[in-house]
Amino acid sequence: MTDAALSADQQQPAEPAVLDDVPGWFWEHDRHLFDWFLGRQEKAGLSGDLLEMGAYLGRSAIVIGEHLQAGETFTVCDLFDSDAPDDDNAAEMDMSYRRTLTRTAFESNYLSFHDRLPEIVQAPTSALAGGRVPPGAFRFVHIDASHLFEHVAGDLQVARAALAPEGVVVLDDYRSAHTPGVAAATWEAVLNHGLRPIVLTEAKFYATWGDPEAAQLDLLAHRGTLPRCDMTNEMIAAHRVVRIGGSSDGAEPFRVSRHHARLTVEAERRELARAAEEALRGAERERDEALRDLAERRTRAAERRRPVNVAKRAVGDLLPPVVTSALRRARRG
């Protein structure tokens, strides 16, 4: 595909029918934990703004936006298709995101599930530092931007200033082999900057600069957020850590998009058209086979009706068997 064709495709992203149609890496355990933490805050009467640093094409942002309460602001910060601020970040984007990540695609996906967009800051997440976001105004921050140590460490400092005392920060890719910078920045914040772990999944690290114990006890009391999840409870450097893993079978699906009904009808029509086309091809194959069989039978019948063959059969019928056998042996000789 040419760059021109790719650009045209990116300007017309496919409409998602369900959340899983939105490209990205956001597993069921984490989707339910986002819902659980945000819903728990709302039940406790806690209000505050929401922030996502690094959004890709919007799968996690769509879930966060589901919990936006009256009077709150949801801010999404991402470079999207802008230039990266430094060579290392540019190399990271070129390797993983450049060909698919556009603001147009994010907005289209988000508006498939919500009536209005969040506040979008199309810039590196470092643009949020220095007071760009109100201090202490946020209850939930998701960090999923650059994987470089210096950038993640900076994003954590932004989150620390932005979060309310009991606010929750979530870090993506804290343990992947290809993202050691995230792991280093995450555990440095725990060991040196007062960040306190709440719960870990395979992909994300949930923490607070407040007291994690109440949330941990709630998780343990309810055995997690999914019916078949596994939980462990251990101490790491004097910090209690709850870990969640296991099966996500039985997870309640996220609500469908505004396009779901129409896309379902269109898919059914395409399937009916495909089935009708296949049936037509099958009928054509059967007709062609019947015609070939008829042609072969007619050819054999015509061959039998040729004068020389008719004469041979007549002679065979009229001559005595001894003579007929002698003639056949003569032909063979």
Steps between C-alpha positions, in 0.01 A plus 500: 500500500628846415532776756230694315261204515581441866431863584164481325409185696595666826266789429207254477545259792268204528203553730510274807193298594642392836793608715719214376473643147712796616867406441719497807623303800251518786418167658185397680654499850606861454174613342314366804752648743460842335124466545549375856730782615304776329166359615630459855599866507157603375320287760712666767390842376849589372510735205799621304634530149631211289824491302648262244859551388538304178177377344590316178166445321275542802409161644585587861387862459154377401475309829629793707255734327214276612565623855511873433268668751328836478745783559806283430746533212663215313833595340683284247859585410667330205728591211269318257643584156716792617879494499673352804699738725831312476678237290448216748127564521479534121673163458257342747199638311637398161548145625160453662238763420575734212302317232181458703478776761301804390282746685225444242487130581498565876217752474295273273536208742422709807190660345373155408432451874462854638316815399794738534876484498723542803729799520785404267855626543687400184852530635763302688393421856777729625271785391287421806783582740553839660143559611320428172260275692345619828682351801300258712201515266508146360370172640633267230805515271598240242861514373553319168715731289874465441685195633825692550615530862540879505157554346320259735674651802381842384146372444498363853596840641216658301261238639623553855431872482167453322345232722283560803632336821314170441515514120610197299777486239528211254819421308496281189778261394674511839642149455536426126841393372495771232417781748767491775487880528142480630597239759796707618296820531212321673705332771717807549180691580405228750839484669593869493192716439223363721294317238311213663385196296139389519465217249693358205375323188697348215510837324428781747617634837233670716626727779438810709690760696230460764407195705450183287371276780126563472497426126713190550271365771197562278665310214595210725154489657334478159764266354579749225271631231445195279335167591799280416798722574787390722635718780815501709602727783867557584750752635763672285745738670254547789213570259196274482432405138189328368541318170213405269522252214336184376203464269285788379221262398162625604599865473204727439552660157521876460193662348478507121568806285244722333580322171434150631144451373576634153829311471326181612233539230769575241699194610187282475432633150858429396472148640172442316654635179804278550280196561287580192814546290639169624167327428500650149856380441401154625201490265720613210753227582223237507360629169844493336561147626159389367572659162840332481343164591229549234760594238705191582195274475402657167855455372497133594157452341613673179809280489286194525284629213792549259448272189823311544415416860144404408635271228746340739224425745278364220773272371568379851135419538464319160820296469543173679690525830798301363546746212456801723770373738735435211450854367574648844822296529602615155449863591707457814777328300 
